Amino acid sequence: MIVASNKTGQPYSFPRGGEENMYLTLKYQLDSRLMVAQWGSYDSGKCIMEYFDFANGIWSAIAKREIGPLDACYKDIEENGP
């Protein structure tokens, strides 16, 4: 997955996406470096929520937690918690 800077338009590779991160949903605010990603792991059958910081062109994982079974990923990020 590619994410572009809203200031410069420069593209950056995001660390999640593709077949290994099913149902990937992202949440962000234009004035924040935080990106929240929610995705399903086919291997574990779990829905995962992960938090990333973006600084100096680098994504850094901050925290990761299981939301519940895979079908929990059908809900919005807001419905699954902070």
Protein Blocks (a to p, Z undefined) as FASTA:
>chain_A
ZZddfklopacddfbecjklghiacdddfkbcbdcdddddfklopacddddddeehiacd
fbdcdfbdfklmmpcfklnoZZ
